[in-house]
Amino acid sequence: MADIELYQQKIQECEEEIGKGIIGQRDIIRQVMLALLSGGNVLLEGMPGLGKTMLVRTIGQVFLLSFKRIQFTPDLMPSDVTGTNIMVKEEGRSVFRFEKGPIFANLVLADEINRATPKTQSALLEAMQEHTVTVGNESHCLEEPFLVLATQNPIEQEGTYPLPEAQLDRFMFKVMVKFPSKEELRSIVELTEGQELPQIRGVMDGPELLRVRKLISKMPIADAVMNYILDLVMATHEENPYIREGASPRAAQAMIRASRARAFMEGRLNVSFEDVQKVAYPVLRHRVLLNFDAISEGITEDGVIRMIMEAKEKSLYA
């Protein structure tokens, strides 16, 4: 219990420290923290200039994690991400040596991921799921903790390639980064123009983060809460006028892990229905594919998820 209370306090300190460098966006910080504690990858979507890159860099500083940034462009090749075998001379003979790419870091920022071609986007699939990189006939393990945080511009922008469903499913969360309010915008301008940026201190390191993850993974979930999670995922496969394809089993796994992490951050050791409801949107919004009727009527993924949750809530408290 002493360890649990200590780490809960440290996690709160981490969240506060990240907030020093990021004005507003409290919900965004919380959701990225939940993914970090759950070992899941995050897709951040929003217009350019909203601080997505700064957020990821600040998290790396607070958690003392090695950080690499990959700028995705149409001419980026898979080997530019994973690394490649190069020929070097050793003791009078030529041998191949693996030169690691930027994917070999604790925290990898895939900036504007949907500006690269699908072939290059798919270079991340193995790393995101298995935490390994295979080049030729040899596999290389990535150092833990490992996390991919990808940013993408809205699909409507020019020069973007939509991410395939298989890759979207590897992201635990899809987080929507909204434009700041007028008050937040004023604070951002005052902070970045003519003033010294706040000093961000490290609070927790990689090994401690792994220990916290292990503690969180052992938190119990009541049968009623577990059934609620499964019912939400199954509801995306029931007859619905707006859904073309429902969520995968990874959605249920992600919701369980994220709900445990939220309960831990809230200072509890049991998962509640509220925890599930808070994480359902970022877990499901990129896994629910809408049909033409939804698009033509202006129905969004969040709107469909809200309908499902309201229906399940009525049956929950009936």
N, C-alpha and C positions, 0 to 999 in steps of 0.2 A: 504493500500500500504506500509505503514511503517513496518508493521508486515511481509509482504511478502519479502521486501528487507532485513530485519534483518535475516530472516530464510534462505534466499538464501545465504547470506554471511556466516551464521553459517554452512550450508551444505558444502560450499567450504572449510571452516576451518576443518571440519570433514574429508573430502577427503584428504586434505594435511596432517593431523595428522596421518591418517592410512598409508599414503605413507612413513612416517618416519620409520615405523617398517617393511614395505614390500618393498624390492628392486625390481624395475621394476613392471611388472604385472599391469600397469596403467589401461588397459582395464578391467582386472579382478576386480580391486577395484571399477571401475565405475559401472560395471554390478551388483555387489553385493550391492552397494549403491542404485541403481535403485530399486532393489527388496526390500530392506529395507524400502525405501520411499513409495513403492507401497503395502507393506504388503504381499509380496509373498515369498514362500520358494525357496531355491536355491540348485541345485545339482551341485557340483564341481567335475569334472572328470579329473584325471591326475595321473601320476606315483607317487609313494611315495616319500616324501622328497622335494616337490616343494613349501612348505610353506602354504598349504591349512589350516592346523590347526592354524598356527600362524596368518593367515589373520582373521579367525573367532574370535580368542581370542582378537586381536587388536581392532576389531570392537566393541566388548563388552566393552573394556576399554574406547574407545572414546565416546560411547553413554551411558556410565554408566548403562549398563544393566546387570542383573544377568545372569551368564553363567554356563552351565553344559555341560560336555563332556561325550558321551556314546561311548565306544569302542565296535563296533559290531563284534562278533565272532560267530562261528557255534554253540556254546553251550549257547548263550544268549537267555533267555526266555522272552516272552512278559511282564511278571510281573516285570522283571528287568528294564524295560523301563517305564512302567506306574505306578508301585507301586502295593501294595496288601493289603488286609485286614488281620490284625494280631489280635490275641486274647490277651487281657490284663485284669487284675483284677482291678475292681473299686468297692469300698464299699462292699467287700465281694462277688461280683459276677463277672462272666466272660462276657466281651462284646467284640465285634469286633471294631477295630479302623483302619481307613485307613492310611497306611503309604505311603506318596508320593514318587514316583520314580523320577529319574533325568529329566523326561520330564517337570517337574514343574519348569521352568525357563523362562526368557524372550528370551534368545538366547540358542538354543540347538544345539550342534554339534554332528551329527550322523556320527561318524568317520568310514570309510570303510563299509558303510551300506550294500554293496552287498556281504559281507562275512558272514552275518547272514542268517538264513533260511527264506523262504518266510513268515512263520507264525509270526516270530518276526518282519520282515519288515512291515507287515500289522498292527502291533500294533501302528504305527505312523499315520495311515490313518485318524482316527477320529480327532486326535490332529491337524494335518496339515490343515484339511478342516474346522471343526467346532470349533476348539480351546477348545475342551472339552475332558475329559477322563472319560470313563465309566468303572467302576469295579463293578461286581455284578449287582445290581439294582440301583446303585447310580452314578450320573454324577457329575463330578467336573470341574469347569471352570478354564481355564488357565489364568494367569495374562497377561494383555496386556501392551506393545506390545509383541507378541509371534512370533517367527520365527525359522524355522528349516533350518539349513544349513548342508547338507549331503555331505560327500566326498565318492567317489567310485573309485576303481581302474579299469583300462580297463578290459573289460569282458574276454579278451584273457588270463588274468593271472589265475593261478591255485587257486582253492578254492573260486571262486566267484559264486554268484547266480544272474542271471539277474533280475532286478526289474520288477514286473508286470506292464502292461500298466496303470492300474488304479492308481497305486502309482506314476508312472512317471508323470501322468497328474496333480497330486497335486503340482508338482514343477512348479513354475512360469518360472524359467530360468534353462537351463542346460548350465553351463559355462565350457569351455574347458581350462584347465590350462596347458600351454605349457612349455617346458623346456626353461630356461633363455638363453639369448645370452652370449657370452664369457665375454663381459664387465660387464653384470649384475651378472654373476657368480663370477667374481673377487670381485665385491662390496659386494656380499653376504658373501664370505669367509673372506674378510677384516673386515666386520661388526661383524661376529660371532666368529672370532678367535682373541683373544688377545685385544679386545676393549670392552668398556662398551656399552651395548645395549642402544639405545635412550629411553628416558623417554617419555611415552605416556600419554598425559593429557586428561581428560574428557572435552568434548566440549558441548554436548547436552544430556539431560536425557530423560527417557521414556515418560513422559507427553508432553514434547516439541515435540518429534518425532510424537506422536499421533496428535498434533495440526498441524504439517506440513503435515501429511497425509490427514487431513481434508481439508486443503487449496488446496492441489494438486487435490483432488477428485472433486473440484468445477471448475477446469479449463475447459474452453469451447473447443470443438473440432468441426471444420468446417465440414459440410456435405461431402465435397469432400474428406477430410482426413479419415472420418469415413467409407465412401464407399470404400476407398483404403484398409483399414484394413480388411473389410469384404470380399473384392475381393481376397485378399491374402489367407485368410483362406479357402474360397470356392474353390480356385484354387487347393488346396490339395485334393479335392474330385472329381475334373474333371478327365477325362481320361488322364492318364500319364503312360508312359512305365516303370517307376521306382517305383511308389508308390503303396503299398499294402493297407494301411489304412491312411486316412487323419487326420488332426488335429480336436480336439473337440471344442465345443463352448467356453471352458475355454481358448483356445488360443486367441480368439478375445478379451475376457475380459482382459486377461493378457497383450495383446498388447496395448490396450487402456490405462490401468493403467500405464504401463511402459513408454509409449510415453509421457504421462502427466508428469511423474517424470523426464524424460530426459529434457523436455522443461523447467521445473522448475530449474533443475541444470544448464542449459545453460543460465539462467537469463531471460527467456521469459515467457509470460503468455498465449501463444497460441501454439498449437501442429502443427508441420510441417510434410511434407512428409519425410524429412530427419530423424526426430525422429523415425518414424515408421520403416524406413529402417534399422536403427541402432539396434533396439530391436528385429527385426523379427527373426534373427538367433538364439539367446538364447531362444526365446519363442517357436519356431517351431521345432528345431532340435531333440528334444526328443519326439515330438508328431507325427512326420511323420515316418511311418513304411515303410521300403523299401522292395521290392520284390527280388526274387532270381536273376533276370536279373541285377538289380543294384549292388547287392553284387558281382556277377560274373564279372561284368565290372569294379569294383572298384569305383563305384559312391557312394559318401557319402551323408549324409543328408544335409550338407551345400551346396553341389553341386546341389542337387535337388532344394533347396530353392533359390539358386542363379538363376537357370533357370526360376523359377516361377517369381521372382522379375524382371528379365530382360524382360520377356514377358509383365508383367504388366506395366513396365516403358515405354515401347514402345507405348502401348495404352494410357498411362497417358499423354505423351507429343506429341501424334500424332495430 
